Amino acid sequence: MKIYKLVGRRTAQVFLVAVFSVLLGTSCSGGDERTLSTTDIDAIMAADYAFATAWLENDQSKIMAILTPDAVIIPSGQSPIEGAAAIQETWWPADSVPTLVTEFKVDQRESGGSGDVGFVRGSYSLAFEVEGTTFTYTGEYLCLLRRGPDGSWRISHRMWGGRDRPQQTE
């Protein structure tokens, strides 16, 4: 089955261009082919967990602090959303009803990287409440991270796909 049948042709194209750009940039950045240390891999995985934890705390500032200013998110079945301001407006529109995240679990299945680029791939389960109604959502995700000048790892790209539409549970 072709990837665009699973996630949509446009989303697949954008995702593949992003991945190849990161890989090309890594391989052409002056020959920096250093393998990431165990400490780096642990930090990458910790940043991914911190993202889920910040959502569980429903802390907008912590969530945004884990993203790079030029971050790109690709929600399931949607066009990419580029930049911190656009992401913030997407997740917390000024005129929206508050959404309370009540569960966010990630199962990290693969991680790695090279130089100043890392990744985590896994599955997730998410539950959130809107006006007293709870919805659940499960799927797969891929997260690309960059090491900043201070040595910290932050999310530069995150793409996720749901196994199904959010299901009302109450």
TIVO-2410 file (N, C-alpha, C; in nm, 3 decimals):
# residues 170
REC num residu      c1      c2      c3 atome chaine
REC   1      M   0.085  -0.118   0.000     N      A
REC   1      M   0.000   0.000   0.000    CA      A
REC   1      M   0.089   0.124   0.000     C      A
REC   2      K   0.061   0.218  -0.084     N      A
REC   2      K   0.142   0.339  -0.094    CA      A
REC   2      K   0.113   0.430   0.025     C      A
REC   3      I   0.218   0.505   0.066     N      A
REC   3      I   0.206   0.590   0.184    CA      A
REC   3      I   0.096   0.694   0.167     C      A
REC   4      Y   0.077   0.749   0.046     N      A
REC   4      Y  -0.024   0.854   0.031    CA      A
REC   4      Y  -0.165   0.801   0.048     C      A
REC   5      K  -0.186   0.671   0.033     N      A
REC   5      K  -0.319   0.616   0.060    CA      A
REC   5      K  -0.347   0.613   0.208     C      A
REC   6      L  -0.242   0.606   0.288     N      A
REC   6      L  -0.260   0.601   0.433    CA      A
REC   6      L  -0.278   0.740   0.494     C      A
REC   7      V  -0.201   0.838   0.448     N      A
REC   7      V  -0.204   0.969   0.512    CA      A
REC   7      V  -0.242   1.083   0.419     C      A
REC   8      G  -0.266   1.056   0.295     N      A
REC   8      G  -0.298   1.161   0.200    CA      A
REC   8      G  -0.174   1.199   0.120     C      A
REC   9      R  -0.192   1.218  -0.006     N      A
REC   9      R  -0.079   1.246  -0.095    CA      A
REC   9      R  -0.003   1.372  -0.053     C      A
REC  10      R  -0.070   1.480  -0.024     N      A
REC  10      R  -0.004   1.606   0.011    CA      A
REC  10      R   0.076   1.591   0.140     C      A
REC  11      T   0.017   1.530   0.242     N      A
REC  11      T   0.086   1.510   0.368    CA      A
REC  11      T   0.208   1.423   0.349     C      A
REC  12      A   0.196   1.316   0.270     N      A
REC  12      A   0.309   1.227   0.244    CA      A
REC  12      A   0.421   1.301   0.173     C      A
REC  13      Q   0.387   1.386   0.077     N      A
REC  13      Q   0.488   1.460   0.004    CA      A
REC  13      Q   0.562   1.557   0.097     C      A
REC  14      V   0.489   1.630   0.177     N      A
REC  14      V   0.550   1.725   0.269    CA      A
REC  14      V   0.639   1.652   0.369     C      A
REC  15      F   0.591   1.542   0.421     N      A
REC  15      F   0.667   1.464   0.518    CA      A
REC  15      F   0.797   1.413   0.455     C      A
REC  16      L   0.788   1.356   0.337     N      A
REC  16      L   0.908   1.302   0.272    CA      A
REC  16      L   1.009   1.413   0.240     C      A
REC  17      V   0.962   1.527   0.195     N      A
REC  17      V   1.052   1.639   0.169    CA      A
REC  17      V   1.119   1.682   0.298     C      A
REC  18      A   1.044   1.690   0.407     N      A
REC  18      A   1.102   1.729   0.536    CA      A
REC  18      A   1.208   1.630   0.582     C      A
REC  19      V   1.179   1.502   0.574     N      A
REC  19      V   1.274   1.400   0.618    CA      A
REC  19      V   1.399   1.405   0.531     C      A
REC  20      F   1.382   1.410   0.399     N      A
REC  20      F   1.499   1.413   0.311    CA      A
REC  20      F   1.579   1.541   0.331     C      A
REC  21      S   1.512   1.652   0.357     N      A
REC  21      S   1.584   1.778   0.381    CA      A
REC  21      S   1.668   1.768   0.507     C      A
REC  22      V   1.611   1.711   0.611     N      A
REC  22      V   1.686   1.694   0.736    CA      A
REC  22      V   1.804   1.602   0.714     C      A
REC  23      L   1.780   1.489   0.647     N      A
REC  23      L   1.888   1.394   0.622    CA      A
REC  23      L   1.996   1.454   0.532     C      A
REC  24      L   1.957   1.525   0.427     N      A
REC  24      L   2.051   1.588   0.338    CA      A
REC  24      L   2.130   1.695   0.411     C      A
REC  25      G   2.060   1.776   0.490     N      A
REC  25      G   2.126   1.880   0.567    CA      A
REC  25      G   2.226   1.823   0.665     C      A
REC  26      T   2.192   1.710   0.725     N      A
REC  26      T   2.282   1.646   0.820    CA      A
REC  26      T   2.405   1.592   0.749     C      A
REC  27      S   2.384   1.528   0.633     N      A
REC  27      S   2.496   1.465   0.564    CA      A
REC  27      S   2.584   1.567   0.492     C      A
REC  28      C   2.531   1.687   0.465     N      A
REC  28      C   2.608   1.787   0.391    CA      A
REC  28      C   2.655   1.902   0.479     C      A
REC  29      S   2.646   1.889   0.609     N      A
REC  29      S   2.679   2.001   0.697    CA      A
REC  29      S   2.825   1.994   0.741     C      A
REC  30      G   2.914   1.990   0.644     N      A
REC  30      G   3.056   1.992   0.676    CA      A
REC  30      G   3.108   1.858   0.722     C      A
REC  31      G   3.040   1.751   0.690     N      A
REC  31      G   3.090   1.618   0.723    CA      A
REC  31      G   3.065   1.576   0.866     C      A
REC  32      D   2.977   1.643   0.937     N      A
REC  32      D   2.947   1.607   1.075    CA      A
REC  32      D   2.863   1.481   1.078     C      A
REC  33      E   2.929   1.369   1.092     N      A
REC  33      E   2.859   1.241   1.093    CA      A
REC  33      E   2.870   1.173   1.228     C      A
REC  34      R   2.889   1.251   1.332     N      A
REC  34      R   2.908   1.190   1.463    CA      A
REC  34      R   2.780   1.122   1.510     C      A
REC  35      T   2.799   1.007   1.565     N      A
REC  35      T   2.688   0.931   1.620    CA      A
REC  35      T   2.647   0.995   1.751     C      A
REC  36      L   2.519   0.994   1.779     N      A
REC  36      L   2.472   1.052   1.904    CA      A
REC  36      L   2.511   0.961   2.020     C      A
REC  37      S   2.544   1.024   2.130     N      A
REC  37      S   2.578   0.950   2.252    CA      A
REC  37      S   2.452   0.898   2.319     C      A
REC  38      T   2.470   0.809   2.411     N      A
REC  38      T   2.358   0.760   2.492    CA      A
REC  38      T   2.291   0.875   2.565     C      A
REC  39      T   2.372   0.970   2.611     N      A
REC  39      T   2.318   1.088   2.680    CA      A
REC  39      T   2.229   1.169   2.586     C      A
REC  40      D   2.272   1.185   2.459     N      A
REC  40      D   2.190   1.257   2.361    CA      A
REC  40      D   2.058   1.184   2.336     C      A
REC  41      I   2.066   1.053   2.315     N      A
REC  41      I   1.944   0.974   2.290    CA      A
REC  41      I   1.850   0.986   2.409     C      A
REC  42      D   1.904   0.977   2.530     N      A
REC  42      D   1.821   0.992   2.650    CA      A
REC  42      D   1.755   1.131   2.654     C      A
REC  43      A   1.831   1.234   2.617     N      A
REC  43      A   1.777   1.371   2.618    CA      A
REC  43      A   1.669   1.388   2.512     C      A
REC  44      I   1.687   1.325   2.396     N      A
REC  44      I   1.586   1.331   2.289    CA      A
REC  44      I   1.457   1.264   2.337     C      A
REC  45      M   1.471   1.147   2.396     N      A
REC  45      M   1.352   1.076   2.445    CA      A
REC  45      M   1.287   1.154   2.560     C      A
REC  46      A   1.367   1.216   2.645     N      A
REC  46      A   1.313   1.295   2.756    CA      A
REC  46      A   1.235   1.415   2.704     C      A
REC  47      A   1.283   1.479   2.597     N      A
REC  47      A   1.211   1.594   2.540    CA      A
REC  47      A   1.076   1.549   2.484     C      A
REC  48      D   1.074   1.431   2.423     N      A
REC  48      D   0.948   1.377   2.371    CA      A
REC  48      D   0.851   1.349   2.486     C      A
REC  49      Y   0.901   1.289   2.594     N      A
REC  49      Y   0.815   1.265   2.711    CA      A
REC  49      Y   0.770   1.397   2.775     C      A
REC  50      A   0.859   1.496   2.776     N      A
REC  50      A   0.823   1.626   2.834    CA      A
REC  50      A   0.709   1.691   2.758     C      A
REC  51      F   0.704   1.668   2.627     N      A
REC  51      F   0.595   1.721   2.545    CA      A
REC  51      F   0.462   1.663   2.594     C      A
REC  52      A   0.457   1.532   2.611     N      A
REC  52      A   0.334   1.467   2.659    CA      A
REC  52      A   0.300   1.514   2.801     C      A
REC  53      T   0.400   1.526   2.885     N      A
REC  53      T   0.378   1.569   3.024    CA      A
REC  53      T   0.324   1.712   3.028     C      A
REC  54      A   0.378   1.799   2.945     N      A
REC  54      A   0.329   1.938   2.942    CA      A
REC  54      A   0.182   1.943   2.900     C      A
REC  55      W   0.142   1.856   2.807     N      A
REC  55      W   0.001   1.849   2.769    CA      A
REC  55      W  -0.084   1.799   2.886     C      A
REC  56      L  -0.033   1.700   2.960     N      A
REC  56      L  -0.107   1.650   3.076    CA      A
REC  56      L  -0.124   1.758   3.183     C      A
REC  57      E  -0.026   1.845   3.192     N      A
REC  57      E  -0.033   1.957   3.286    CA      A
REC  57      E  -0.116   2.071   3.229     C      A
REC  58      N  -0.157   2.057   3.101     N      A
REC  58      N  -0.232   2.161   3.031    CA      A
REC  58      N  -0.164   2.296   3.044     C      A
REC  59      D  -0.030   2.293   3.026     N      A
REC  59      D   0.055   2.410   3.042    CA      A
REC  59      D   0.104   2.458   2.905     C      A
REC  60      Q   0.034   2.556   2.853     N      A
REC  60      Q   0.062   2.609   2.719    CA      A
REC  60      Q   0.207   2.656   2.707     C      A
REC  61      S   0.258   2.725   2.807     N      A
REC  61      S   0.395   2.778   2.796    CA      A
REC  61      S   0.498   2.666   2.794     C      A
REC  62      K   0.478   2.560   2.871     N      A
REC  62      K   0.571   2.446   2.868    CA      A
REC  62      K   0.565   2.374   2.735     C      A
REC  63      I   0.445   2.359   2.680     N      A
REC  63      I   0.431   2.293   2.550    CA      A
REC  63      I   0.507   2.371   2.444     C      A
REC  64      M   0.486   2.500   2.439     N      A
REC  64      M   0.551   2.582   2.337    CA      A
REC  64      M   0.702   2.590   2.359     C      A
REC  65      A   0.748   2.583   2.482     N      A
REC  65      A   0.892   2.590   2.510    CA      A
REC  65      A   0.966   2.466   2.459     C      A
REC  66      I   0.896   2.356   2.439     N      A
REC  66      I   0.959   2.233   2.388    CA      A
REC  66      I   0.976   2.239   2.236     C      A
REC  67      L   0.905   2.330   2.171     N      A
REC  67      L   0.913   2.345   2.026    CA      A
REC  67      L   1.017   2.450   1.988     C      A
REC  68      T   1.081   2.430   1.872     N      A
REC  68      T   1.167   2.535   1.818    CA      A
REC  68      T   1.078   2.647   1.764     C      A
REC  69      P   1.128   2.770   1.755     N      A
REC  69      P   1.045   2.880   1.703    CA      A
REC  69      P   0.994   2.855   1.561     C      A
REC  70      D   1.069   2.777   1.482     N      A
REC  70      D   1.029   2.750   1.344    CA      A
REC  70      D   0.967   2.610   1.329     C      A
REC  71      A   0.917   2.556   1.437     N      A
REC  71      A   0.861   2.420   1.437    CA      A
REC  71      A   0.750   2.405   1.333     C      A
REC  72      V   0.735   2.280   1.288     N      A
REC  72      V   0.629   2.244   1.194    CA      A
REC  72      V   0.557   2.124   1.252     C      A
REC  73      I   0.424   2.133   1.259     N      A
REC  73      I   0.346   2.016   1.299    CA      A
REC  73      I   0.260   1.975   1.180     C      A
REC  74      I   0.239   1.844   1.170     N      A
REC  74      I   0.154   1.792   1.063    CA      A
REC  74      I   0.050   1.701   1.127     C      A
REC  75      P  -0.064   1.759   1.166     N      A
REC  75      P  -0.170   1.678   1.226    CA      A
REC  75      P  -0.228   1.580   1.125     C      A
REC  76      S  -0.280   1.473   1.174     N      A
REC  76      S  -0.338   1.368   1.090    CA      A
REC  76      S  -0.440   1.426   0.992     C      A
REC  77      G  -0.415   1.403   0.863     N      A
REC  77      G  -0.509   1.445   0.760    CA      A
REC  77      G  -0.516   1.593   0.733     C      A
REC  78      Q  -0.420   1.672   0.785     N      A
REC  78      Q  -0.424   1.816   0.766    CA      A
REC  78      Q  -0.296   1.865   0.700     C      A
REC  79      S  -0.299   1.988   0.655     N      A
REC  79      S  -0.181   2.051   0.598    CA      A
REC  79      S  -0.085   2.089   0.710     C      A
REC  80      P   0.043   2.102   0.677     N      A
REC  80      P   0.141   2.142   0.778    CA      A
REC  80      P   0.109   2.280   0.836     C      A
REC  81      I   0.142   2.296   0.962     N      A
REC  81      I   0.126   2.424   1.032    CA      A
REC  81      I   0.266   2.466   1.071     C      A
REC  82      E   0.309   2.580   1.022     N      A
REC  82      E   0.448   2.622   1.034    CA      A
REC  82      E   0.465   2.742   1.127     C      A
REC  83      G   0.558   2.729   1.220     N      A
REC  83      G   0.595   2.838   1.310    CA      A
REC  83      G   0.517   2.837   1.440     C      A
REC  84      A   0.583   2.884   1.544     N      A
REC  84      A   0.526   2.881   1.677    CA      A
REC  84      A   0.393   2.958   1.687     C      A
REC  85      A   0.385   3.074   1.624     N      A
REC  85      A   0.262   3.154   1.634    CA      A
REC  85      A   0.144   3.081   1.570     C      A
REC  86      A   0.166   3.020   1.454     N      A
REC  86      A   0.058   2.947   1.386    CA      A
REC  86      A   0.018   2.823   1.465     C      A
REC  87      I   0.116   2.755   1.523     N      A
REC  87      I   0.086   2.638   1.605    CA      A
REC  87      I   0.005   2.678   1.727     C      A
REC  88      Q   0.047   2.783   1.794     N      A
REC  88      Q  -0.025   2.830   1.913    CA      A
REC  88      Q  -0.169   2.867   1.878     C      A
REC  89      E  -0.190   2.934   1.768     N      A
REC  89      E  -0.326   2.972   1.726    CA      A
REC  89      E  -0.409   2.850   1.691     C      A
REC  90      T  -0.346   2.747   1.636     N      A
REC  90      T  -0.417   2.624   1.602    CA      A
REC  90      T  -0.460   2.550   1.727     C      A
REC  91      W  -0.369   2.537   1.824     N      A
REC  91      W  -0.398   2.460   1.944    CA      A
REC  91      W  -0.484   2.537   2.045     C      A
REC  92      W  -0.471   2.669   2.049     N      A
REC  92      W  -0.547   2.748   2.146    CA      A
REC  92      W  -0.608   2.872   2.079     C      A
REC  93      P  -0.704   2.852   1.990     N      A
REC  93      P  -0.767   2.968   1.926    CA      A
REC  93      P  -0.835   3.056   2.030     C      A
REC  94      A  -0.830   3.185   2.008     N      A
REC  94      A  -0.882   3.281   2.105    CA      A
REC  94      A  -1.030   3.259   2.139     C      A
REC  95      D  -1.108   3.217   2.042     N      A
REC  95      D  -1.253   3.206   2.064    CA      A
REC  95      D  -1.299   3.062   2.087     C      A
REC  96      S  -1.209   2.974   2.129     N      A
REC  96      S  -1.246   2.833   2.142    CA      A
REC  96      S  -1.288   2.796   2.284     C      A
REC  97      V  -1.360   2.686   2.292     N      A
REC  97      V  -1.396   2.628   2.420    CA      A
REC  97      V  -1.272   2.555   2.474     C      A
REC  98      P  -1.241   2.569   2.603     N      A
REC  98      P  -1.123   2.504   2.658    CA      A
REC  98      P  -1.128   2.351   2.643     C      A
REC  99      T  -1.013   2.295   2.610     N      A
REC  99      T  -0.995   2.151   2.600    CA      A
REC  99      T  -0.900   2.108   2.710     C      A
REC 100      L  -0.937   2.007   2.785     N      A
REC 100      L  -0.855   1.957   2.895    CA      A
REC 100      L  -0.800   1.820   2.858     C      A
REC 101      V  -0.669   1.809   2.846     N      A
REC 101      V  -0.607   1.680   2.817    CA      A
REC 101      V  -0.602   1.601   2.948     C      A
REC 102      T  -0.658   1.481   2.947     N      A
REC 102      T  -0.665   1.398   3.068    CA      A
REC 102      T  -0.574   1.276   3.061     C      A
REC 103      E  -0.527   1.242   2.940     N      A
REC 103      E  -0.433   1.132   2.923    CA      A
REC 103      E  -0.351   1.158   2.798     C      A
REC 104      F  -0.221   1.136   2.808     N      A
REC 104      F  -0.134   1.142   2.691    CA      A
REC 104      F  -0.017   1.048   2.719     C      A
REC 105      K  -0.021   0.933   2.656     N      A
REC 105      K   0.084   0.833   2.673    CA      A
REC 105      K   0.156   0.815   2.540     C      A
REC 106      V   0.288   0.807   2.548     N      A
REC 106      V   0.366   0.776   2.429    CA      A
REC 106      V   0.442   0.646   2.453     C      A
REC 107      D   0.447   0.565   2.350     N      A
REC 107      D   0.524   0.442   2.350    CA      A
REC 107      D   0.634   0.461   2.247     C      A
REC 108      Q   0.752   0.499   2.294     N      A
REC 108      Q   0.864   0.526   2.204    CA      A
REC 108      Q   0.921   0.393   2.154     C      A
REC 109      R   0.917   0.375   2.024     N      A
REC 109      R   0.960   0.247   1.965    CA      A
REC 109      R   1.096   0.255   1.898     C      A
REC 110      E   1.136   0.374   1.859     N      A
REC 110      E   1.264   0.389   1.791    CA      A
REC 110      E   1.313   0.531   1.814     C      A
REC 111      S   1.443   0.546   1.832     N      A
REC 111      S   1.503   0.678   1.845    CA      A
REC 111      S   1.644   0.672   1.790     C      A
REC 112      G   1.695   0.785   1.750     N      A
REC 112      G   1.830   0.791   1.697    CA      A
REC 112      G   1.859   0.929   1.642     C      A
REC 113      G   1.959   0.936   1.557     N      A
REC 113      G   1.995   1.062   1.496    CA      A
REC 113      G   2.142   1.069   1.467     C      A
REC 114      S   2.186   1.188   1.427     N      A
REC 114      S   2.326   1.212   1.394    CA      A
REC 114      S   2.352   1.361   1.405     C      A
REC 115      G   2.467   1.397   1.453     N      A
REC 115      G   2.501   1.539   1.463    CA      A
REC 115      G   2.406   1.611   1.557     C      A
REC 116      D   2.337   1.710   1.505     N      A
REC 116      D   2.244   1.790   1.586    CA      A
REC 116      D   2.098   1.763   1.554     C      A
REC 117      V   2.070   1.647   1.490     N      A
REC 117      V   1.934   1.610   1.455    CA      A
REC 117      V   1.903   1.473   1.515     C      A
REC 118      G   1.788   1.463   1.581     N      A
REC 118      G   1.745   1.337   1.639    CA      A
REC 118      G   1.600   1.310   1.604     C      A
REC 119      F   1.556   1.189   1.631     N      A
REC 119      F   1.417   1.155   1.604    CA      A
REC 119      F   1.365   1.055   1.707     C      A
REC 120      V   1.233   1.053   1.722     N      A
REC 120      V   1.163   0.952   1.800    CA      A
REC 120      V   1.042   0.910   1.718     C      A
REC 121      R   1.019   0.779   1.710     N      A
REC 121      R   0.902   0.726   1.643    CA      A
REC 121      R   0.831   0.636   1.741     C      A
REC 122      G   0.699   0.643   1.742     N      A
REC 122      G   0.624   0.557   1.834    CA      A
REC 122      G   0.474   0.567   1.813     C      A
REC 123      S   0.404   0.521   1.913     N      A
REC 123      S   0.258   0.529   1.912    CA      A
REC 123      S   0.214   0.611   2.033     C      A
REC 124      Y   0.090   0.655   2.028     N      A
REC 124      Y   0.039   0.738   2.138    CA      A
REC 124      Y  -0.107   0.705   2.164     C      A
REC 125      S  -0.149   0.740   2.284     N      A
REC 125      S  -0.292   0.741   2.315    CA      A
REC 125      S  -0.319   0.873   2.387     C      A
REC 126      L  -0.431   0.931   2.353     N      A
REC 126      L  -0.465   1.064   2.402    CA      A
REC 126      L  -0.612   1.064   2.441     C      A
REC 127      A  -0.641   1.125   2.553     N      A
REC 127      A  -0.780   1.148   2.593    CA      A
REC 127      A  -0.793   1.296   2.630     C      A
REC 128      F  -0.902   1.356   2.586     N      A
REC 128      F  -0.925   1.496   2.619    CA      A
REC 128      F  -1.073   1.519   2.641     C      A
REC 129      E  -1.101   1.624   2.715     N      A
REC 129      E  -1.239   1.656   2.753    CA      A
REC 129      E  -1.275   1.794   2.699     C      A
REC 130      V  -1.391   1.802   2.637     N      A
REC 130      V  -1.446   1.928   2.587    CA      A
REC 130      V  -1.588   1.939   2.638     C      A
REC 131      E  -1.614   2.041   2.717     N      A
REC 131      E  -1.747   2.066   2.773    CA      A
REC 131      E  -1.809   1.941   2.835     C      A
REC 132      G  -1.729   1.869   2.915     N      A
REC 132      G  -1.778   1.753   2.988    CA      A
REC 132      G  -1.782   1.623   2.911     C      A
REC 133      T  -1.749   1.626   2.781     N      A
REC 133      T  -1.747   1.504   2.700    CA      A
REC 133      T  -1.602   1.464   2.676     C      A
REC 134      T  -1.572   1.336   2.700     N      A
REC 134      T  -1.436   1.285   2.681    CA      A
REC 134      T  -1.423   1.215   2.547     C      A
REC 135      F  -1.310   1.242   2.481     N      A
REC 135      F  -1.277   1.179   2.354    CA      A
REC 135      F  -1.143   1.109   2.368     C      A
REC 136      T  -1.127   0.997   2.299     N      A
REC 136      T  -0.999   0.926   2.299    CA      A
REC 136      T  -0.949   0.916   2.155     C      A
REC 137      Y  -0.818   0.907   2.143     N      A
REC 137      Y  -0.755   0.906   2.012    CA      A
REC 137      Y  -0.626   0.828   2.024     C      A
REC 138      T  -0.598   0.740   1.929     N      A
REC 138      T  -0.473   0.665   1.929    CA      A
REC 138      T  -0.412   0.671   1.790     C      A
REC 139      G  -0.281   0.653   1.782     N      A
REC 139      G  -0.216   0.656   1.653    CA      A
REC 139      G  -0.066   0.642   1.663     C      A
REC 140      E  -0.001   0.679   1.555     N      A
REC 140      E   0.145   0.671   1.542    CA      A
REC 140      E   0.198   0.813   1.523     C      A
REC 141      Y   0.324   0.834   1.563     N      A
REC 141      Y   0.384   0.966   1.546    CA      A
REC 141      Y   0.531   0.955   1.511     C      A
REC 142      L   0.583   1.062   1.453     N      A
REC 142      L   0.725   1.079   1.426    CA      A
REC 142      L   0.762   1.219   1.468     C      A
REC 143      C   0.866   1.228   1.544     N      A
REC 143      C   0.909   1.356   1.600    CA      A
REC 143      C   1.055   1.378   1.564     C      A
REC 144      L   1.086   1.490   1.500     N      A
REC 144      L   1.224   1.528   1.472    CA      A
REC 144      L   1.264   1.637   1.571     C      A
REC 145      L   1.384   1.627   1.622     N      A
REC 145      L   1.433   1.724   1.720    CA      A
REC 145      L   1.567   1.779   1.674     C      A
REC 146      R   1.598   1.903   1.717     N      A
REC 146      R   1.728   1.966   1.689    CA      A
REC 146      R   1.793   2.006   1.820     C      A
REC 147      R   1.926   1.990   1.821     N      A
REC 147      R   2.002   2.036   1.936    CA      A
REC 147      R   2.024   2.186   1.920     C      A
REC 148      G   1.991   2.260   2.022     N      A
REC 148      G   2.009   2.404   2.018    CA      A
REC 148      G   2.151   2.444   2.059     C      A
REC 149      P   2.183   2.572   2.046     N      A
REC 149      P   2.317   2.621   2.084    CA      A
REC 149      P   2.351   2.594   2.230     C      A
REC 150      D   2.248   2.585   2.314     N      A
REC 150      D   2.271   2.556   2.457    CA      A
REC 150      D   2.282   2.407   2.486     C      A
REC 151      G   2.270   2.323   2.382     N      A
REC 151      G   2.281   2.179   2.399    CA      A
REC 151      G   2.150   2.108   2.425     C      A
REC 152      S   2.041   2.184   2.443     N      A
REC 152      S   1.911   2.122   2.470    CA      A
REC 152      S   1.848   2.074   2.340     C      A
REC 153      W   1.764   1.973   2.350     N      A
REC 153      W   1.693   1.917   2.235    CA      A
REC 153      W   1.550   1.967   2.237     C      A
REC 154      R   1.506   2.021   2.122     N      A
REC 154      R   1.370   2.071   2.110    CA      A
REC 154      R   1.306   2.015   1.982     C      A
REC 155      I   1.177   2.005   1.985     N      A
REC 155      I   1.103   1.949   1.872    CA      A
REC 155      I   1.097   2.051   1.758     C      A
REC 156      S   1.144   2.008   1.640     N      A
REC 156      S   1.138   2.095   1.522    CA      A
REC 156      S   1.024   2.052   1.428     C      A
REC 157      H   0.992   1.923   1.428     N      A
REC 157      H   0.885   1.870   1.342    CA      A
REC 157      H   0.814   1.758   1.417     C      A
REC 158      R   0.685   1.757   1.408     N      A
REC 158      R   0.608   1.647   1.467    CA      A
REC 158      R   0.492   1.616   1.375     C      A
REC 159      M   0.480   1.489   1.343     N      A
REC 159      M   0.373   1.442   1.255    CA      A
REC 159      M   0.305   1.326   1.324     C      A
REC 160      W   0.172   1.324   1.318     N      A
REC 160      W   0.101   1.212   1.378    CA      A
REC 160      W  -0.018   1.174   1.292     C      A
REC 161      G  -0.051   1.048   1.301     N      A
REC 161      G  -0.165   0.995   1.230    CA      A
REC 161      G  -0.248   0.910   1.324     C      A
REC 162      G  -0.376   0.931   1.321     N      A
REC 162      G  -0.466   0.854   1.405    CA      A
REC 162      G  -0.505   0.724   1.340     C      A
REC 163      R  -0.526   0.626   1.422     N      A
REC 163      R  -0.576   0.498   1.371    CA      A
REC 163      R  -0.722   0.511   1.331     C      A
REC 164      D  -0.789   0.608   1.393     N      A
REC 164      D  -0.929   0.634   1.362    CA      A
REC 164      D  -0.958   0.777   1.406     C      A
REC 165      R  -1.079   0.822   1.388     N      A
REC 165      R  -1.121   0.954   1.435    CA      A
REC 165      R  -1.134   0.951   1.586     C      A
REC 166      P  -1.120   1.066   1.652     N      A
REC 166      P  -1.141   1.067   1.798    CA      A
REC 166      P  -1.277   1.006   1.832     C      A
REC 167      Q  -1.277   0.919   1.931     N      A
REC 167      Q  -1.397   0.847   1.973    CA      A
REC 167      Q  -1.452   0.908   2.102     C      A
REC 168      Q  -1.579   0.937   2.104     N      A
REC 168      Q  -1.643   0.985   2.225    CA      A
REC 168      Q  -1.655   0.868   2.322     C      A
REC 169      T  -1.610   0.887   2.447     N      A
REC 169      T  -1.611   0.778   2.542    CA      A
REC 169      T  -1.711   0.800   2.655     C      A
REC 170      E  -1.765   0.917   2.666     N      A
REC 170      E  -1.866   0.942   2.770    CA      A
REC 170      E  -1.982   1.019   2.713     C      A
***
